[in-house]
């Protein structure tokens, strides 16, 4: 496909004769050839290519036509782009994607940041209004689109929902990334921040990243009431001690004992005697 694109860019067929066509490019590359091919498309075809590039993943043909703005008239558009080897259908015959990653990457580089952001928002709003119940991948995809489109609030809400879904499917490393994005984008305060920090700490703990879990528990404890703070300090001490951060673990444990009005034993003998009592 790419060899043919390069050849056609240099050669103009006139009847049975072929002659070299002067190039307006100083140097022909595959990227410049793809750019010229995309720029020569009809307006709706070019917008469709740009939307597919902005999405970063396959789109349902009905969703694509809705974002392009030609709902109900996409059959000829998709057929035309398939004939030109710029897009292809997936095995389910409903979704379409760029024919090759090189094409998508080239089209993506042609988009200015404001145009790219507007496409991401348009795709996200179209998908968000389409289906109520969504899988983990759908919610995370929506979150990525809203984030790239500049809508921090909806992106953060989607990342928070995606984190909870990832927890339920034991995809803890993915839930860590989602909760991190949610905290960064939402900048929560009070109970909401504490809840997100606790969820992030649990995800770190479930992923066997104990020291990082402990630090999130401490951040959550900083804004909690005394009882919940002691509980979070206890979780932090356990995670610090199991990960080899003994001094940090003992420091947290001292605070837990102080909350329950229990003295820290002066030495091992005192600790053993107190335990026997």
N, C-alpha and C positions, 0 to 999 in steps of 0.2 A: 504493500500500500504506500509506504513512504517513498520507496524508489520511484514508483509511478508518479507520485505528487511532485517529486523533484524534477523528473523528466518532463512532465507536462508544463512545468513552470518555465522551462527553457525552450520548449519546442511548440510552435504554432502550426497546426495542420491546415493546409489550404488545398482542398481537393486531394490529389494524390501526392502532392509535394509537401515536404516538411522542411522548414527552415529555422534557423536559430532566431529566437526572439530576444532583442536587447532587454537587459534587466535594469530596473531602476534601483535595484539594491547594489550596494558596493560589493557585498559578499552574500551569496545565496546560502542559506542554512535551512534546515528542516523547520525551525521555528518561524522564519520569515515566510516560508512557503505556506505553512498552516495559517499564519496571520492573514496572508493574502486570500487564502481560500475562505476564511471566515468573514473577512470584510466584504467579499463579493456576494455573500448570501443575501436573500431577501430579508427585510427587517425582522419579521416574525421568526425566521429560521435562526438569525443571529442571536436574537433574544433568547430563544430556546437553548442554544449552545451555551450562552453565558449563564443561564439559570442552572443548567446541569453542571457546569464547572463550579459555580458558587456553592451548590448543594454539597458537593464532595462525595455523594453516594447516589445510587440509582433512585429514580423517581417514578411513581405511577404515571402513566401517560395522561390520565385525567387530571392529576394534580399539576402536571407540567403545563397542560393547556390552560388550566385555571390561572396559573401564575403569569403565563404569557399574555393572557387576556383574550384567547380565542376559543373559549370553551365550546365544545361540540363541533369544532372544525379542525381538529388536530390530525386527522387521518392522513391528509395530504402532506402536512408538515412533517410528520414522522417518517412517512414513506420517502419523501424527498431527501431528508437527512440520512436515511439508511442507504439509499441509492448512492449518495455521495460519500459513503463510508465515514461519516462523521459521528454517527450514533449507532447503537445496536440494541436489540431487545435481549432481555435475560431469558432464562429457561422457562419462567412462569408466563412469558408472553405478555405480561401486563406492564412491567417496568422497563425503563430504558436508561442507558448510561452512555457516556462518551465512548467512542469506538476504541480508544486507546488512552492510557494515562498521559502520554505525551501531548495528545490533543487537548485534554482537559487542562493540563498544566500551562500550556501555551495560551489558551483562552483566558485562563485565570490571571495570567500576567498582563493581559490586555485591559483588565478592568481597573478603574480607579477605585481607591478606598471608599468614597461615598457611594458609588454605584454598587460595589460589592456588598456594602452594608445594607443598602436598600433591597437588593435581591435576597439576602439572607433573611431579612424581616418579612418580606413577601412570602417566601417559602414557608417560614415558621408559622405565620398567621394562617396560611392556607391549610397546612397540616394540622394545626392546633384546633381549627374549627371543624375539621373533617371527622375525627373519630374521638369518642370519649375515653374508652378503655385502651390503654397503650402498654406495650411491653417496655422492658427496661431500655432496650436499644432505641425505641422510638422517643422516649422521654429524654434520654441523653442526647439524641440527635437534635431534638427541639432546643434543648439547653445550649448546645453548641451554636445553633443558628441564631438564637436570641443574643448570645454573647457576642458573636461576630457582627450582629446587626446593631449592637450598642444598647440593647434593652436589658440593663443590669437586673432590674427587678424580676422580670419574667424568667430570665436566664437563671438567676439564683433560685427561684421557686422550683423550676424544672430540675436543677441539679440536686436540690434537697429531696425531691420526690424520687429521682433516679438513684440517689444514695440509699434510700429506704428499700427500693426494689432490689438493689444489688445485695443489700444485707440479707434479704429473704431468700435469695438464690445463692448465697455463700460466695458471692464474687466480691470479697472484702477489699482487695486492692483497688478495684474499680470504685467501690463505695467511698474509699479514702479520697480519691481524686474528686469525686462528686461533692463530698462534704467540704473539701478544701475550697472548691470553686464557690460553693454556696456561701461560705463564710466571707470569702474575699469580695463577692459581688453584692451580697445583701448587707454586709457590715452590721450584723444584728446586735442588739443590746438586751440586757436583762435576761429574762427567762428564755427568750428565743436563742440568744447567744449560748447560754448555759446548756440548753437542749442540744444544739448543734455540736458544741464542744464535747458533750458526753457521748453523742452518737459517733463522732470522729474518734474519740478515745476507744470506744467499744470496737470500732472497725480496725483500729491499729492493734488492739489486743487480740482480736480474732485472727488477724494476719500474722501473729507472732512477732509483732514489732512493739515489744513491751515498753521500752524506754520512751518512745514517742507517744504511746498510749498514756503513760503516767503524766507527761507534760500537759496533755490535753485535759486530763482529769484535774490537774492543779489549776489550769486556767478557768475551768468550769467552777471549781471550788471557790475561786476568788470572788464570785458574785452570788454565791449561794447562802442560804441561811445557815445557822450554826449546825443543825443536825445533818442537813444534806452535805454541807461542807466537810464535816467529819467523815461521812460515808465516802465522799470523793477522795479525801485525803487517804483513807484506808485503801481504796482501790489503787491510788497512785503509789503508796508505799509497797504494796504487793508487787506491782509491775516493776518498780525500781529494783527491788530486792531480787526478783527472779531474773532480771536482766544484768545483774552484777553491779548495779549502781547503789552500793551498800550505803554510803553516806547520805545520799538523797533519800533513800528508802527509810533510814533511821530518822532523819529529820521530819519526814511526813508522819512517821509512826509516833513520834513524840507529840505532835500536835493532836493526833487522834486520842492518845492517852490523856492529854491535858483536857480535852473536851469532856471526856468521861470522868474527869477528876481522879485519875489513877496516876500514881507516881512512876517515874521512869526508874527502874532498879539501878542502884549504884554499881553493882557488880553481879557476877554470875551467881554467887552464893545466895544473895538476896533474892534474885529472880527465882531460883529453884525453891527456896523456902516459901515465898509468896505463892508459888504455883501449888505447893503441897497443901497450903491452907485453903 
